[in-house]
């Protein structure tokens, strides 16, 4: 399981979106030596998890993130690559986070199909209260152990050893904090790994946490589909939706879901659930989903408008003397927004908001640099 090719392939997958990070560059500076050392540590079980980077995000709300060191991210890919194909056969079709050929846009399109199928009916939208912080590590590992022992996978002992190490690792014991440390005090006690029981919680920000979320909720997904017999069901992490032509059936399903989650998984649903007619629109994954069309959520539009205004104000304040990296930084935000809206009925939205002309701003910079005798390279 831990031969050099496995570790090298995991590194190649890990580096795809991390090449410009400082941790990745440090790892690559002595790539072969670092990969060989990591491979030997895994093979002889002397591997120790390194420091995490802890920081706070503010969009859409204050959230604590523990990001693993690049070396540990490689190990996460080693584990997930080994077990992913096996679990794909166990997961239901309609789980859309952290899976190949799934994702936000696939989930939204599927939600619209269900909405159209039940256009005269209702939807029930629920999400789990503090999911990643209330997830019980003992329940998770017990289920994982049972799954792996029943599987036909090779290297079961190595898989279980590595999964145990990752699941039970306490990120709060070895970390570097980036940002204003005093803002940690603003987090509610149930929304930080520093204040919850040590047998609970997985760090947000790691590949394995996202994957183990699906492992943890897999039996619940089958419960909704097989026992409650709700065909119109889909989930993205801890946000899930049920469709039916019967409001009473969804109300009964909600009661049984609450009991199941509490008794089997030690979880609770948030109180602000939604039970509405499908025609009223489902607010799901950044979109408003209706039977016949999709809209982009207002908050997504407002965030983009704010970032666009910030960039234009900054550009004017610098009298056009901004770097290509700064322009391209915003253009990547614009491209992301355009990609998001492209999946919705957004012609009028994009027409009204407008896009920044990339060539216009780069030409202005080139003119300035040429006047100063410099070179303009993109």
VMD Tcl script that draws the C-alpha trace (Angstrom):
set ca {
  {0.00 0.00 0.00}
  {2.80 2.42 0.83}
  {5.19 1.85 -2.09}
  {6.88 4.83 -3.73}
  {4.55 4.94 -6.75}
  {1.49 5.22 -4.48}
  {3.02 8.11 -2.56}
  {4.25 9.83 -5.74}
  {0.83 9.55 -7.41}
  {-0.77 11.00 -4.27}
  {1.71 13.90 -4.38}
  {0.81 14.64 -8.03}
  {-2.89 14.87 -7.17}
  {-2.18 16.98 -4.12}
  {0.02 19.50 -5.95}
  {-2.52 20.35 -8.65}
  {-4.05 23.30 -6.80}
  {-1.35 23.89 -4.20}
  {1.79 24.59 -6.24}
  {1.95 28.26 -5.25}
  {1.63 27.68 -1.51}
  {4.69 28.07 0.67}
  {4.31 24.59 2.23}
  {4.14 22.95 -1.19}
  {7.22 24.85 -2.38}
  {9.20 23.78 0.69}
  {8.20 20.17 0.05}
  {9.16 20.40 -3.63}
  {12.56 21.93 -2.85}
  {13.73 18.42 -1.82}
  {11.00 16.45 -3.54}
  {12.55 13.01 -3.99}
  {14.09 13.00 -0.51}
  {10.82 14.12 1.09}
  {8.77 11.53 -0.82}
  {11.20 8.73 0.07}
  {11.23 9.72 3.73}
  {7.43 9.93 3.82}
  {7.12 6.55 2.09}
  {9.44 4.91 4.63}
  {7.63 6.53 7.57}
  {4.32 5.14 6.33}
  {5.80 1.73 5.63}
  {7.38 1.29 9.07}
  {4.51 3.12 10.83}
  {6.71 5.86 12.24}
  {4.64 8.53 10.45}
  {3.58 11.44 12.67}
  {1.10 14.13 11.69}
  {2.69 17.58 11.51}
  {1.53 21.08 12.36}
  {-1.78 22.33 11.03}
  {-2.45 25.90 9.98}
  {-5.45 27.35 11.81}
  {-7.26 30.42 10.50}
  {-10.73 31.96 10.43}
  {-12.90 32.55 7.38}
  {-15.59 35.21 7.32}
  {-17.71 34.24 4.33}
  {-20.57 33.74 4.77}
  {-19.99 33.57 8.54}
  {-17.11 33.22 10.98}
  {-15.71 29.70 10.74}
  {-12.64 27.92 12.08}
  {-10.44 26.02 9.62}
  {-7.53 23.68 10.35}
  {-5.54 23.06 7.16}
  {-3.08 20.19 7.22}
  {0.55 20.62 6.24}
  {1.28 19.75 2.58}
  {3.09 16.56 3.61}
  {0.02 15.40 5.51}
  {-2.22 16.32 2.59}
  {-0.25 13.88 0.47}
  {-0.99 11.19 3.06}
  {-4.70 12.08 2.94}
  {-4.66 11.42 -0.80}
  {-2.92 8.09 -0.22}
  {-5.73 6.95 2.08}
  {-8.66 8.29 0.06}
  {-7.29 6.86 -3.18}
  {-7.13 3.43 -1.56}
  {-10.72 3.39 -0.26}
  {-12.59 5.66 -2.66}
  {-13.59 3.05 -5.26}
  {-14.86 0.70 -2.54}
  {-17.03 3.38 -0.92}
  {-18.36 4.61 -4.26}
  {-20.20 1.29 -4.50}
  {-21.67 1.82 -1.02}
  {-22.76 5.45 -1.35}
  {-26.16 6.29 -2.81}
  {-26.23 8.14 -6.13}
  {-27.53 11.43 -4.77}
  {-24.65 12.53 -2.54}
  {-22.83 15.38 -4.27}
  {-19.92 16.53 -2.13}
  {-16.35 15.28 -2.50}
  {-17.08 12.76 -5.24}
  {-15.88 12.35 -8.81}
  {-18.35 13.51 -11.46}
  {-20.47 15.19 -8.79}
  {-20.32 18.65 -7.24}
  {-22.41 21.75 -6.70}
  {-23.75 22.13 -10.22}
  {-24.64 18.44 -10.55}
  {-26.45 18.66 -7.21}
  {-28.41 21.73 -8.29}
  {-29.46 20.13 -11.58}
  {-30.61 17.02 -9.75}
  {-32.57 19.16 -7.28}
  {-34.31 20.85 -10.20}
  {-35.25 17.45 -11.66}
  {-36.83 16.48 -8.34}
  {-38.54 19.89 -8.16}
  {-40.02 19.40 -11.62}
  {-41.11 15.85 -10.73}
  {-42.91 17.24 -7.67}
  {-43.90 20.63 -9.08}
  {-47.30 20.39 -7.40}
  {-45.75 19.11 -4.18}
  {-43.36 20.13 -1.41}
  {-39.75 20.04 -0.30}
  {-38.27 19.59 3.18}
  {-34.83 21.11 3.66}
  {-32.78 20.25 6.74}
  {-29.19 20.60 7.82}
  {-27.29 19.21 10.78}
  {-26.39 21.41 13.72}
  {-22.61 21.93 13.88}
  {-22.01 18.76 11.89}
  {-18.21 18.63 11.77}
  {-17.93 19.60 15.44}
  {-20.54 17.13 16.69}
  {-19.43 14.17 14.59}
  {-18.46 11.39 17.02}
  {-15.03 9.89 16.22}
  {-15.84 6.63 18.00}
  {-19.01 6.10 15.95}
  {-17.13 7.00 12.77}
  {-14.22 4.65 13.35}
  {-16.47 1.81 14.48}
  {-18.43 2.10 11.23}
  {-15.25 2.44 9.18}
  {-13.75 -0.62 10.87}
  {-16.86 -2.67 10.10}
  {-16.88 -1.54 6.46}
  {-13.20 -2.28 5.84}
  {-13.30 -5.67 7.53}
  {-16.22 -6.69 5.32}
  {-14.53 -5.40 2.16}
  {-12.34 -7.27 -0.30}
  {-9.65 -4.58 -0.06}
  {-6.02 -5.54 0.34}
  {-3.84 -3.99 3.05}
  {-6.71 -3.75 5.54}
  {-4.39 -3.42 8.54}
  {-2.52 -0.52 6.93}
  {-5.78 1.20 5.96}
  {-7.17 0.93 9.48}
  {-3.90 2.05 11.08}
  {-3.71 5.19 8.93}
  {-7.43 6.01 9.23}
  {-7.23 5.65 13.02}
  {-4.27 8.02 13.16}
  {-6.03 10.66 11.05}
  {-9.46 10.39 12.69}
  {-8.19 10.59 16.26}
  {-5.55 13.25 15.63}
  {-6.09 16.37 17.77}
  {-5.28 19.38 15.57}
  {-5.42 21.75 18.54}
  {-2.26 20.21 20.04}
  {0.06 21.23 17.21}
  {-0.81 24.22 15.03}
  {0.20 27.65 13.81}
  {-2.46 30.36 13.85}
  {-2.69 32.87 11.01}
  {-4.60 36.08 11.58}
  {-6.01 37.73 14.68}
  {-5.88 35.08 17.42}
  {-8.25 37.07 19.66}
  {-11.11 36.51 17.19}
  {-11.23 32.85 18.20}
  {-13.13 34.06 21.26}
  {-15.97 35.16 18.98}
  {-16.71 31.56 17.98}
  {-19.51 29.79 19.89}
  {-18.26 26.93 22.10}
  {-19.92 24.33 19.83}
  {-18.20 25.77 16.72}
  {-14.55 25.33 17.67}
  {-12.35 22.27 18.16}
  {-10.74 23.99 21.15}
  {-13.88 23.68 23.30}
  {-15.60 20.44 22.29}
  {-14.97 16.95 23.79}
  {-11.87 15.30 22.33}
  {-13.83 12.31 20.98}
  {-15.82 14.66 18.76}
  {-15.08 16.80 15.73}
  {-13.07 16.69 12.53}
  {-11.12 19.68 11.21}
  {-12.81 21.57 8.39}
  {-10.42 21.98 5.47}
  {-9.00 18.48 5.00}
  {-9.79 16.04 2.20}
  {-10.23 13.19 4.69}
  {-12.75 15.18 6.77}
  {-14.93 15.67 3.72}
  {-14.64 12.01 2.76}
  {-15.33 10.75 6.29}
  {-18.43 12.96 6.36}
  {-19.89 10.76 3.63}
  {-18.82 7.59 5.45}
  {-20.47 8.83 8.65}
  {-23.78 9.68 6.95}
  {-23.88 6.75 4.51}
  {-26.22 4.58 6.62}
  {-28.43 7.62 7.17}
  {-28.67 8.16 3.40}
  {-29.79 4.53 2.97}
  {-32.27 4.97 5.84}
  {-33.98 7.86 4.02}
  {-34.01 6.06 0.68}
  {-34.80 2.49 1.79}
  {-36.81 2.80 5.01}
  {-38.53 6.16 4.58}
  {-38.77 5.36 0.85}
  {-38.18 8.96 -0.23}
  {-37.02 8.76 -3.84}
  {-36.55 12.50 -4.15}
  {-33.64 12.87 -1.70}
  {-30.21 14.43 -2.14}
  {-27.44 15.61 0.17}
  {-24.43 17.91 0.01}
  {-22.31 17.45 3.19}
  {-24.83 18.18 5.98}
  {-27.43 20.01 3.88}
  {-30.12 17.67 2.56}
  {-33.48 17.96 0.82}
  {-36.47 15.65 0.51}
  {-39.21 16.06 -2.14}
  {-42.71 14.62 -2.02}
  {-46.22 15.32 -3.24}
  {-47.45 14.85 0.35}
  {-46.76 17.47 3.04}
  {-47.84 15.03 5.75}
  {-45.34 12.47 4.53}
  {-42.50 14.98 4.79}
  {-43.58 16.01 8.29}
  {-43.52 12.37 9.37}
  {-40.15 11.88 7.67}
  {-38.75 14.83 9.64}
  {-39.75 13.23 12.95}
  {-38.14 9.92 12.06}
  {-34.99 11.62 10.76}
  {-34.56 13.51 14.04}
  {-34.88 10.29 16.03}
  {-32.46 8.40 13.78}
  {-29.79 11.09 13.83}
  {-29.94 11.48 17.59}
  {-30.00 7.76 18.47}
  {-27.66 6.41 15.79}
  {-25.24 9.26 15.07}
  {-25.48 11.58 18.08}
  {-26.49 14.48 15.84}
  {-29.31 17.03 15.78}
  {-30.95 18.95 12.95}
  {-31.06 22.73 13.12}
  {-34.34 24.27 14.17}
  {-34.64 26.58 11.14}
  {-35.80 23.89 8.71}
  {-37.87 24.67 5.60}
  {-41.03 22.88 4.52}
  {-42.47 24.70 1.52}
  {-44.21 24.25 -1.77}
  {-41.75 23.45 -4.55}
  {-42.98 26.45 -6.56}
  {-41.78 28.78 -3.77}
  {-38.18 27.97 -4.64}
  {-35.48 25.98 -2.88}
  {-32.41 27.92 -1.68}
  {-29.70 25.31 -2.30}
  {-25.96 25.51 -3.03}
  {-25.95 29.15 -4.07}
  {-29.04 28.89 -6.30}
  {-32.77 29.33 -6.04}
  {-34.20 26.14 -7.55}
  {-37.67 26.15 -9.08}
  {-39.30 23.50 -11.28}
  {-38.79 25.40 -14.54}
  {-35.74 27.60 -13.93}
  {-32.72 28.37 -11.75}
  {-31.66 31.69 -10.29}
  {-28.40 32.72 -8.65}
  {-28.77 33.38 -4.95}
  {-28.86 37.09 -3.98}
  {-25.99 36.72 -1.52}
  {-23.71 35.33 -4.25}
  {-24.54 38.31 -6.47}
  {-23.99 40.82 -3.65}
  {-20.61 39.28 -2.79}
  {-19.48 39.58 -6.40}
  {-20.72 43.18 -6.71}
  {-18.82 44.07 -3.53}
  {-15.58 42.52 -4.77}
  {-15.97 44.19 -8.16}
  {-16.55 47.60 -6.54}
  {-13.51 47.09 -4.31}
  {-11.31 46.29 -7.29}
  {-12.51 49.29 -9.33}
  {-12.04 51.66 -6.36}
  {-8.55 50.28 -5.80}
  {-7.71 50.64 -9.49}
  {-8.84 54.29 -9.52}
  {-6.99 55.08 -6.28}
  {-3.77 53.75 -7.84}
  {-4.47 55.71 -11.03}
  {-4.28 52.52 -13.00}
  {-0.87 51.56 -11.64}
  {-1.73 48.10 -10.37}
  {0.11 44.89 -11.08}
  {-0.90 42.21 -13.54}
  {-1.12 39.81 -10.62}
  {-3.72 42.06 -8.95}
  {-5.76 42.33 -12.14}
  {-5.60 38.61 -12.75}
  {-6.56 38.01 -9.11}
  {-9.86 39.80 -9.65}
  {-10.37 38.29 -13.10}
  {-10.22 34.84 -11.48}
  {-13.01 35.96 -9.12}
  {-14.98 37.21 -12.11}
  {-14.44 33.95 -14.01}
  {-15.58 31.95 -10.98}
  {-18.76 34.02 -10.69}
  {-19.42 33.73 -14.42}
  {-18.94 29.96 -14.22}
  {-21.38 29.78 -11.32}
  {-24.05 31.85 -13.06}
  {-23.64 30.06 -16.38}
  {-25.55 27.09 -14.98}
  {-28.54 29.28 -14.09}
  {-31.01 31.41 -16.08}
  {-28.69 34.39 -15.77}
  {-28.62 36.25 -19.11}
  {-30.23 39.40 -17.71}
  {-28.15 39.20 -14.53}
  {-24.83 39.16 -16.41}
  {-26.09 41.86 -18.77}
  {-26.96 44.15 -15.86}
  {-23.86 43.47 -13.77}
  {-21.43 43.47 -16.67}
  {-17.94 42.04 -16.87}
  {-14.63 43.80 -16.61}
  {-12.78 43.92 -19.91}
  {-9.53 42.08 -19.24}
  {-7.71 43.45 -22.29}
  {-8.63 47.05 -21.49}
  {-6.88 47.08 -18.13}
  {-3.86 45.12 -19.31}
  {-3.43 47.45 -22.31}
  {-3.44 50.44 -19.96}
  {-0.71 48.87 -17.84}
  {1.35 48.02 -20.92}
  {1.08 51.62 -22.11}
  {2.30 52.89 -18.73}
  {5.18 50.42 -18.59}
  {6.22 51.15 -22.18}
  {6.30 54.86 -21.41}
  {8.66 54.12 -18.51}
  {10.88 52.03 -20.75}
  {9.78 48.73 -19.18}
  {8.59 45.52 -20.73}
  {5.02 44.27 -20.61}
  {4.79 40.52 -20.20}
  {1.69 38.58 -19.42}
}
mol new
graphics top color blue
foreach p $ca { graphics top sphere $p radius 0.5 }
foreach p [lrange $ca 0 end-1] q [lrange $ca 1 end] { graphics top cylinder $p $q radius 0.2 }
display resetview
